[in-house]
Structures are given as structure tokens and as C-alpha cells.
């Protein structure tokens, strides 16, 4: 869904808009890296021959791709739902150390 995101919603979850942008950008990079790693695991065979690699590439090209939420949009949604834990420099996590 395309729509305007009120900036005050972002600043409710963080100290400032700048911090919200940093948190969203970092989480979006994490999501993108996770997706890339998952896709590479599906594509790259373990020490296989070139034929296996070519078959894997052909299989991926033939596959119908699912539509995914863009990493930035997913990160914004996670921040707004309170699913992202923000650990600021100099502050400790709220979880007790074991």
C-alpha cells in the first residue's frame, strides 16, 4: 500500500527522526543481507560441478518469483509495531546477563 507516513509516528518510537532513519536503515540492511544469504544458499551448490551450477541457475530463472515487501518498508513496519530493540551507545540492554 502506498501512502504517506506521518513522521510523528516514527518519532514516537525513537528519540528523534534522525535516530529513526538510522534504525530503519540498519534493519533494512539486515533484512536485505538475510534475503541475499538465503538466495545464495539456494543457488550455490556445495562444491558441485559446473553442470550442477548451470542447472541451479536455470531452475532459479524458471521459478516464479514471489512478491516481497521491500526491506525498507518491512523495517518501518517493524519499528512501528515495536519489534525492533534499539540499543544506544552507552546504554545496556534490558535483558539480564546470564
Rosetta blueprint (number, residue, H / E / L):
1 X L
2 X L
3 X L
4 X L
5 X L
6 X L
7 X H
8 X H
9 X H
10 X H
11 X H
12 X H
13 X H
14 X L
15 X L
16 X L
17 X H
18 X H
19 X H
20 X H
21 X H
22 X H
23 X H
24 X H
25 X H
26 X H
27 X H
28 X H
29 X H
30 X H
31 X H
32 X H
33 X H
34 X H
35 X H
36 X H
37 X H
38 X H
39 X H
40 X H
41 X H
42 X H
43 X H
44 X L
45 X L
46 X L
47 X L
48 X L
49 X L
50 X H
51 X H
52 X H
53 X H
54 X H
55 X H
56 X H
57 X H
58 X H
59 X H
60 X H
61 X H
62 X H
63 X L
64 X L
65 X L
66 X L
67 X L
68 X L
69 X L
70 X L
71 X H
72 X H
73 X H
74 X H
75 X H
76 X H
77 X H
78 X H
79 X H
80 X H
81 X H
82 X L
83 X L
84 X L
85 X L
86 X L
87 X L
88 X L
89 X L
90 X L
91 X L
92 X L
93 X L
94 X L
95 X L
96 X L
97 X L
98 X L
